[in-house]
Amino acid sequence: MLNTQNTEERKGEIYMLLVSVLESLFPIFSLFSIALIGAMYSYLFSIIIAAIIFMSLVIYKNRFHELLNPKARKDLLLTTFFIHTLFILVFLGLQYTTASNMAVIIFLQVLFAYLYFNVIGSEKLSRMHTLGAIIMGIGAIDILLPESMELNKGDMIILLASALAPFANLYQKRARNFASAHSILAFRNIVAIPFIFAIAYLNEVMPSVEKIISASPYLLAIGVLVLGVSKVLYIEALHRIAITKISALLALIPLFTIIFAYFILEEVPSFRQLLGIIPIILGGYLITKPKVTN
């Protein structure tokens, strides 16, 4: 039984490593798309792509009944609310900050998760895992804070998104007990489309067909890889390991984003950012070590 539990936990950790790679590309794809068609239309077209993919999978796997399961309804609706509020804030914040900053700030959900579920709640990590989470947090904060110790508007908006992330994780984790990852993702994207469209229509200029076509490679990358493959792996990981541990493993995303942003966007990391990578890697090692049992 213990071996099976460790195997499932290790599988969840591998899923999160893959999630980290895919999610690290999200701010880069988004910045290109936002520059062409705006923040909200970028998000709208991305979730439409994701909705088509997951609804097709739901129909193919004959899981339509999961979308109507009354036991999952509350958690599905709350997941939809929190996750899309989070992404709206991220897309808005990206208009005012860098890809590297976005990736690091959204990671700070580990601190909120630790506060919500460990300090206030009852979900406990081992001392080693707690130490890993703290070390990773120190590394991320070192990367985040500029010399002036001030955050810009985009950073503050994304910080608010990171505060909502643990709630999105919580309700996704609960919903996974009654519905598959494909059904959860199909539900949350389909339900959100009319609301995101209304926000985009009221606040941004409708992009031309030419601009939409120009942005299509980035929209497909976001819709298929980030909102598609990555989210399936993420929900499956949530089903296997603790929320606080999930959040801590997300600290690998800033590391990958800094690397990709350097090569793709030519964003040169500061010495402090590079120094912050060391505790992130060390904390990642500690947080993924199996618990020692007697």
PENOR-V89442 format. One record per residue. N is the residue number from 1. RES is the residue in three letters. SS is DSSP state (a for helix, b for strand, c for the rest). BURIAL is # if it has 24 or more other ideal C-beta (glycine too) atoms within 12 Angstrom, else .. Layout:
N & RES & SS & BURIAL
N & RES & SS & BURIAL
//
This chain:
1 & MET & c & .
2 & LEU & a & .
3 & ASN & a & .
4 & THR & a & .
5 & GLN & a & .
6 & ASN & a & .
7 & THR & a & .
8 & GLU & a & .
9 & GLU & a & #
10 & ARG & a & .
11 & LYS & a & .
12 & GLY & a & #
13 & GLU & a & #
14 & ILE & a & .
15 & TYR & a & #
16 & MET & a & #
17 & LEU & a & #
18 & LEU & a & #
19 & VAL & a & #
20 & SER & a & #
21 & VAL & a & #
22 & LEU & a & #
23 & GLU & a & #
24 & SER & a & #
25 & LEU & c & #
26 & PHE & a & #
27 & PRO & a & #
28 & ILE & a & #
29 & PHE & a & #
30 & SER & a & #
31 & LEU & a & #
32 & PHE & a & #
33 & SER & a & #
34 & ILE & a & #
35 & ALA & a & .
36 & LEU & a & #
37 & ILE & a & #
38 & GLY & c & #
39 & ALA & a & #
40 & MET & a & #
41 & TYR & a & #
42 & SER & a & #
43 & TYR & a & #
44 & LEU & a & #
45 & PHE & a & #
46 & SER & a & #
47 & ILE & a & #
48 & ILE & a & #
49 & ILE & a & #
50 & ALA & a & #
51 & ALA & a & #
52 & ILE & a & #
53 & ILE & a & #
54 & PHE & a & #
55 & MET & a & #
56 & SER & a & .
57 & LEU & a & #
58 & VAL & a & #
59 & ILE & a & .
60 & TYR & a & .
61 & LYS & c & .
62 & ASN & c & .
63 & ARG & c & #
64 & PHE & a & .
65 & HIS & a & .
66 & GLU & a & #
67 & LEU & a & #
68 & LEU & c & .
69 & ASN & c & .
70 & PRO & a & .
71 & LYS & a & .
72 & ALA & a & #
73 & ARG & a & .
74 & LYS & a & .
75 & ASP & a & #
76 & LEU & a & #
77 & LEU & a & .
78 & LEU & a & #
79 & THR & a & #
80 & THR & a & #
81 & PHE & a & #
82 & PHE & a & #
83 & ILE & a & #
84 & HIS & a & #
85 & THR & a & #
86 & LEU & a & #
87 & PHE & a & #
88 & ILE & a & #
89 & LEU & a & #
90 & VAL & a & #
91 & PHE & a & #
92 & LEU & a & #
93 & GLY & a & #
94 & LEU & c & #
95 & GLN & c & #
96 & TYR & c & .
97 & THR & c & #
98 & THR & c & #
99 & ALA & a & #
100 & SER & a & #
101 & ASN & a & #
102 & MET & a & #
103 & ALA & a & #
104 & VAL & a & #
105 & ILE & a & #
106 & ILE & a & #
107 & PHE & a & #
108 & LEU & c & #
109 & GLN & a & #
110 & VAL & a & #
111 & LEU & a & #
112 & PHE & a & #
113 & ALA & a & #
114 & TYR & a & #
115 & LEU & a & .
116 & TYR & a & #
117 & PHE & a & #
118 & ASN & a & #
119 & VAL & a & .
120 & ILE & a & .
121 & GLY & c & .
122 & SER & c & .
123 & GLU & c & #
124 & LYS & c & .
125 & LEU & c & #
126 & SER & c & .
127 & ARG & a & .
128 & MET & a & .
129 & HIS & a & #
130 & THR & a & #
131 & LEU & a & .
132 & GLY & a & #
133 & ALA & a & #
134 & ILE & a & #
135 & ILE & a & #
136 & MET & a & #
137 & GLY & a & #
138 & ILE & a & #
139 & GLY & a & #
140 & ALA & a & #
141 & ILE & a & #
142 & ASP & a & #
143 & ILE & a & #
144 & LEU & a & #
145 & LEU & c & #
146 & PRO & c & .
147 & GLU & c & .
148 & SER & c & .
149 & MET & c & .
150 & GLU & c & .
151 & LEU & c & #
152 & ASN & c & .
153 & LYS & a & .
154 & GLY & a & #
155 & ASP & a & #
156 & MET & a & .
157 & ILE & a & #
158 & ILE & a & #
159 & LEU & a & #
160 & LEU & a & #
161 & ALA & a & #
162 & SER & a & #
163 & ALA & a & #
164 & LEU & a & #
165 & ALA & a & #
166 & PRO & a & #
167 & PHE & a & #
168 & ALA & a & #
169 & ASN & a & #
170 & LEU & a & #
171 & TYR & a & #
172 & GLN & a & #
173 & LYS & a & #
174 & ARG & a & #
175 & ALA & a & #
176 & ARG & c & #
177 & ASN & c & .
178 & PHE & c & #
179 & ALA & c & #
180 & SER & c & #
181 & ALA & a & #
182 & HIS & a & #
183 & SER & a & #
184 & ILE & a & #
185 & LEU & a & #
186 & ALA & a & #
187 & PHE & a & #
188 & ARG & a & #
189 & ASN & a & #
190 & ILE & a & #
191 & VAL & a & #
192 & ALA & a & #
193 & ILE & a & #
194 & PRO & a & .
195 & PHE & a & #
196 & ILE & a & #
197 & PHE & a & .
198 & ALA & a & .
199 & ILE & a & #
200 & ALA & a & #
201 & TYR & a & .
202 & LEU & a & .
203 & ASN & a & .
204 & GLU & c & #
205 & VAL & c & .
206 & MET & c & .
207 & PRO & c & #
208 & SER & c & .
209 & VAL & a & .
210 & GLU & a & .
211 & LYS & a & #
212 & ILE & a & #
213 & ILE & a & .
214 & SER & a & .
215 & ALA & a & #
216 & SER & a & #
217 & PRO & a & .
218 & TYR & a & #
219 & LEU & a & #
220 & LEU & a & #
221 & ALA & a & #
222 & ILE & a & #
223 & GLY & a & #
224 & VAL & a & #
225 & LEU & a & #
226 & VAL & a & #
227 & LEU & a & #
228 & GLY & a & #
229 & VAL & a & #
230 & SER & a & #
231 & LYS & a & #
232 & VAL & a & #
233 & LEU & a & #
234 & TYR & a & #
235 & ILE & a & #
236 & GLU & a & #
237 & ALA & a & #
238 & LEU & a & #
239 & HIS & c & #
240 & ARG & c & #
241 & ILE & c & #
242 & ALA & c & #
243 & ILE & a & #
244 & THR & a & #
245 & LYS & a & #
246 & ILE & a & #
247 & SER & a & #
248 & ALA & a & #
249 & LEU & a & #
250 & LEU & c & #
251 & ALA & c & #
252 & LEU & a & #
253 & ILE & a & #
254 & PRO & a & #
255 & LEU & a & #
256 & PHE & a & #
257 & THR & a & #
258 & ILE & a & #
259 & ILE & a & #
260 & PHE & a & #
261 & ALA & a & #
262 & TYR & a & .
263 & PHE & a & .
264 & ILE & a & .
265 & LEU & c & #
266 & GLU & c & .
267 & GLU & c & #
268 & VAL & c & .
269 & PRO & c & #
270 & SER & c & .
271 & PHE & a & .
272 & ARG & a & .
273 & GLN & a & #
274 & LEU & a & .
275 & LEU & a & .
276 & GLY & a & #
277 & ILE & a & #
278 & ILE & a & .
279 & PRO & a & #
280 & ILE & a & #
281 & ILE & a & #
282 & LEU & a & #
283 & GLY & a & #
284 & GLY & a & #
285 & TYR & a & .
286 & LEU & a & #
287 & ILE & a & #
288 & THR & c & #
289 & LYS & c & .
290 & PRO & c & .
291 & LYS & c & #
292 & VAL & c & .
293 & THR & c & .
294 & ASN & c & .
//
